[in-house]
Amino acid sequence: MAHTGTATLAIAELREFAGFTPCEQRYIKRSLDVGLGRQDAFKLWARDAAESASIRSQYVIYQELKALRGEKPCETNLDALESFLGKLVRLTAFDLAQEKITGFSAYRFLYERLLGADIRPWLPSAFCAAAALPQIRPERRKKLLQSISEAAATAPGWSTREPAFYPEWVDKEAA
């Protein structure tokens, strides 16, 4: 029975991923390769010098993921909040400034995989804080902030179930 639940979850996650734009899908897969150390992102994803520079910057800033994975503060205590949320907002701002992620759903999908299910309660605040920064163009800022639903922003609880589907590069021959 547990296997059926996991398969159903994976199918739901696969459908959600399929609903993202091709640009979002590509960025999520690339980011997972960088953030989880799965494959050489330069070989797979760099199509030109600008993209290579972006990947290099991503490798540098994603070093913060290691600290975030071991630093999740208690939801009811304000100790360690500044350090944790500051790092999370900085990472989020980097990803949003790349202009590949167009809304909260794709952002949540990526960060659940980068940091695990325990990060879910922190994602709405980090997303809203980063999307509201002056580094984000005003028209893009508006679209990003409008992409988060009231339900996501005010959720009374969050699932602790880890993601089941992790999208990755597929060679044309294998496909």
C-alpha positions in Angstrom: 0.0 0.0 0.0 2.9 2.4 0.8 4.3 1.8 -2.6 1.0 2.8 -4.3 1.1 6.1 -2.3 4.7 6.8 -3.4 3.8 6.1 -7.0 0.8 8.3 -6.8 2.9 11.1 -5.3 5.5 10.7 -8.0 2.9 10.9 -10.8 1.4 14.0 -9.2 4.9 15.6 -9.1 5.6 14.5 -12.6 2.3 16.2 -13.8 3.2 19.4 -11.9 6.6 19.5 -13.5 5.1 19.0 -16.9 2.9 22.0 -16.3 6.0 24.3 -16.0 7.3 26.2 -19.0 10.2 24.6 -20.9 12.5 27.3 -19.6 11.5 26.5 -16.0 11.9 22.8 -16.5 15.4 23.3 -17.9 16.4 25.7 -15.1 15.1 23.3 -12.4 17.0 20.3 -13.9 20.1 22.4 -14.2 19.7 23.7 -10.6 19.3 20.3 -9.2 22.5 19.2 -11.0 24.3 22.1 -9.4 22.7 22.0 -6.0 22.8 18.2 -5.5 26.1 17.7 -7.3 24.5 15.1 -9.6 26.3 15.9 -12.9 28.7 18.4 -14.4 26.3 21.3 -15.2 28.8 23.0 -17.5 28.9 20.0 -19.8 25.1 19.5 -19.9 23.6 23.0 -19.7 26.1 25.6 -20.9 25.2 26.6 -24.4 27.2 29.8 -24.5 29.5 32.0 -22.5 26.7 33.8 -20.7 25.1 30.5 -19.6 28.5 29.2 -18.5 29.0 32.3 -16.3 25.5 31.9 -14.8 26.3 28.3 -13.9 29.6 29.4 -12.4 27.8 31.9 -10.2 25.2 29.3 -9.3 27.9 26.9 -8.1 29.3 29.7 -5.9 26.0 30.8 -4.3 24.6 27.3 -4.0 27.5 26.6 -1.5 25.0 28.1 1.0 22.8 25.1 0.6 25.1 23.0 2.8 24.6 25.5 5.7 20.9 25.7 5.2 20.4 21.9 5.2 21.7 21.8 8.8 20.3 25.0 10.1 16.5 24.9 9.9 15.2 26.9 12.9 12.2 26.0 14.9 9.0 27.5 13.6 8.0 28.8 17.0 11.3 30.3 18.0 13.0 33.4 16.6 16.5 32.2 17.4 18.7 31.7 14.3 15.9 33.2 12.1 18.1 36.0 10.7 20.9 33.8 9.6 18.7 31.1 8.1 16.1 33.3 6.4 18.8 35.7 5.2 20.7 32.9 3.4 17.4 31.5 2.0 16.3 34.9 0.7 19.7 35.5 -0.9 19.6 32.1 -2.7 16.0 32.8 -3.8 16.9 36.2 -5.1 19.7 34.7 -7.2 17.3 32.2 -8.7 14.6 34.7 -9.4 17.0 37.2 -10.9 18.0 34.6 -13.5 14.5 35.1 -14.9 13.9 31.5 -15.6 11.5 30.8 -12.8 8.2 32.6 -13.4 6.1 31.7 -10.3 5.9 30.3 -6.8 5.0 26.8 -7.9 8.2 26.2 -9.9 10.3 27.9 -7.1 8.7 25.6 -4.4 9.2 22.5 -6.6 12.9 23.3 -6.9 13.6 24.2 -3.3 11.7 21.2 -1.9 14.2 19.1 -3.8 17.3 21.2 -3.0 16.5 21.4 0.8 14.0 18.7 1.6 10.4 18.7 2.8 11.2 20.6 6.1 11.8 23.8 4.1 8.2 24.1 3.0 7.0 26.5 5.8 9.8 28.9 5.0 9.3 29.1 1.2 6.4 31.6 1.0 8.2 34.2 3.1 11.6 33.7 1.3 9.9 33.9 -2.1 7.9 37.0 -1.2 10.9 38.7 0.3 13.2 38.0 -2.7 10.5 38.8 -5.2 10.0 42.2 -3.6 13.7 43.2 -3.7 14.7 46.1 -5.9 17.0 43.8 -7.9 13.9 42.3 -9.5 12.4 44.4 -12.3 9.1 46.0 -11.3 6.9 44.3 -13.9 8.5 40.9 -13.1 8.2 41.6 -9.4 4.5 42.1 -9.8 4.0 38.8 -11.7 6.1 36.9 -9.2 4.2 38.2 -6.2 0.9 37.6 -7.9 1.9 33.9 -8.6 1.7 32.9 -4.9 -1.8 31.9 -3.9 -3.4 33.0 -0.7 -3.6 29.3 0.3 0.2 28.9 -0.2 0.9 32.1 1.7 -1.3 31.3 4.7 -1.2 27.5 4.9 -1.8 26.3 8.4 0.3 23.2 7.9 2.8 21.6 5.6 3.4 18.1 4.4 6.6 16.5 5.7 6.6 13.9 2.9 9.8 14.1 0.9 9.5 14.7 -2.9 9.5 11.5 -4.9 10.3 12.8 -8.4 13.6 14.5 -9.2 13.7 15.5 -12.9 17.1 15.2 -14.7 18.8 15.4 -18.0 17.8 12.8 -20.6 19.9 12.2 -23.7 18.0 12.3 -27.0 19.2 8.8 -27.8 17.8 7.5 -24.4 14.5 9.3 -24.9 
